Amino acid sequence: AQKVTQAQTEISVVEKEDVTLDCVYETRDTTYYLFWYKQPPSGELVFLIRRNSFDEQNEISGRYSWNFQKSTSSFNFTITASQVVDSAVYFCALSTLNAGGTSYGKLTFGQGTILTVHP
Amino acid sequence: DTGVSQDPRHKITKRGQNVTFRCDPISEHNRLYWYRQTLGQGPEFLTYFQNEAQLEKSRLLSDRFSAERPKGSFSTLEIQRTEQGDSAMYLCASWDSYLTDTQYFGPGTRLTVL
């Protein structure tokens, strides 16, 4: 079975602070995908990044960066110089091969971290 | 609009009634997923289709739930004899792994069972 844990339920920061959202996952599969999604107050899930289990390179996209460490089963997300518009619920998710072992299927989500950025 | 659409956006019903939701995926995507999200939780997988074939169902999907994707295009999710515990946001997502990196989600249908 797969499991994703986001231990931080809520984080509150002041604009321009850096903030890191933690994600720890469990799976017996050796091949999997990891994701981060953003859910703003409007409710629609917005895809941020996908990382293949074979690719442990960190990634930076503007103010966003991701740190994938297979040794600790973690996939943490950092927002640099946070802005009020970053306020949302952020979800980490995991996808492994489906029951038939032929292709990637369902996403297993963590509980989410509510990020509030104050002006 | 080329995104995933869902209808209705909100549904209020009385306990015991049947409800049906519709999802229209991105047209080129062959996979369609249904998830349920309750307040303060992450989405939970319910079921998914590859074209018209339903390939996986969660244990969350009780006998009162049924999903179809008759021609491999839109999908419907029906809940019979609704219970208050069915109150949640029902999310649909579509994906073609050759075209995109991930599933793209619709805006969801919020169900309230009184």
Interface residues (C-beta under 8 A of the other chain):
Chain A: V4 Y33 F35 Y37 S42 G43 E44 L45 F47 R50 F91 A93 N98 A99 G100 S103 Y104 G105 K106 L107 T108 F109 G110 Q111 G112
Chain B: Y33 Y35 G40 Q41 G42 P43 E44 F45 Y48 L55 E56 S58 M89 L91 A93 S97 D101 T102 Q103 Y104 F105 G106 P107 G108
